[in-house]
Amino acid sequence: MRSLRMNNVYLLERLTKADRGEYAGFVVLADSETEARHLASGEGGSGQRETEYWLDPVMTSCELIDVENDPAGIILSDFNAG
């Protein structure tokens, strides 16, 4: 049986309103804020601007909200379909 390591639960949110076809936020399990931002950027868009957006602390917030004993990954995303 594989043992699970502790991961932090992060809430990532845009600091500006999401346009149609953009993500407004994520809840992510990750080891660090850097990993959380990279997970969000990998899911958060196909374009260069949208991908880099989640890595930028001036454009997005990343708040530690809990700790869980589960593998890293995205728990919830908020996508504005329009």
C-alpha positions as CSV (number, residue, x, y, z in Angstrom):
1,M,0.0,0.0,0.0
2,R,1.3,3.4,-1.0
3,S,1.6,6.0,1.8
4,L,0.3,9.4,1.2
5,R,2.2,12.5,2.2
6,M,0.7,15.6,3.7
7,N,-0.2,18.4,1.2
8,N,-1.3,21.9,1.8
9,V,-4.7,23.1,0.5
10,Y,-4.4,26.4,-1.4
11,L,-7.1,28.7,-2.6
12,L,-6.0,30.6,-5.8
13,E,-8.1,33.5,-7.0
14,R,-7.8,36.2,-9.6
15,L,-7.5,39.7,-8.3
16,T,-9.4,41.0,-11.3
17,K,-12.7,39.7,-12.8
18,A,-12.4,36.7,-15.0
19,D,-13.5,37.2,-18.6
20,R,-15.6,34.7,-20.5
21,G,-13.7,31.6,-21.1
22,E,-11.2,32.1,-18.2
23,Y,-10.8,30.5,-14.8
24,A,-11.6,32.7,-11.8
25,G,-10.0,30.4,-9.2
26,F,-8.8,27.0,-8.0
27,V,-8.6,25.0,-4.9
28,V,-5.4,22.9,-5.1
29,L,-3.6,20.3,-3.0
30,A,0.2,20.9,-3.3
31,D,3.4,20.8,-1.3
32,S,4.1,24.5,-1.7
33,E,2.7,27.7,-3.1
34,T,5.0,27.4,-6.1
35,E,3.6,23.9,-6.9
36,A,0.0,25.1,-6.4
37,R,0.6,28.0,-8.8
38,H,2.2,25.6,-11.4
39,L,-0.7,23.2,-11.1
40,A,-3.2,26.1,-11.7
41,S,-1.2,27.4,-14.6
42,G,-1.1,24.0,-16.2
43,E,-4.9,23.8,-16.0
44,G,-5.7,27.5,-16.3
45,G,-5.5,28.1,-19.9
46,S,-4.0,27.2,-23.3
47,G,-2.7,30.7,-24.1
48,Q,0.6,32.1,-22.8
49,R,-1.0,35.0,-21.1
50,E,-3.5,32.8,-19.2
51,T,-0.9,30.3,-18.2
52,E,1.5,32.9,-16.8
53,Y,-1.4,34.6,-15.0
54,W,-1.5,32.0,-12.2
55,L,2.2,32.2,-11.6
56,D,2.1,36.0,-11.0
57,P,1.4,37.0,-7.3
58,V,0.5,40.5,-8.5
59,M,-2.4,39.2,-10.6
60,T,-3.6,36.3,-8.4
61,S,-3.7,35.4,-4.7
62,C,-2.6,32.1,-3.3
63,E,-3.8,31.4,0.3
64,L,-3.0,28.4,2.4
65,I,-6.4,27.2,3.8
66,D,-5.8,23.7,5.2
67,V,-3.6,20.6,5.2
68,E,-4.7,17.2,3.9
69,N,-3.3,13.7,3.6
70,D,-4.0,13.3,-0.1
71,P,-1.9,13.3,-3.3
72,A,-1.2,16.7,-5.1
73,G,-3.8,17.9,-7.6
74,I,-6.6,20.3,-8.3
75,I,-9.6,19.8,-6.1
76,L,-11.9,22.4,-7.6
77,S,-11.8,25.0,-10.4
78,D,-14.1,28.0,-11.1
79,F,-14.4,28.5,-14.9
80,N,-16.4,31.4,-16.4
81,A,-18.0,30.0,-19.5
82,G,-19.8,33.2,-20.2
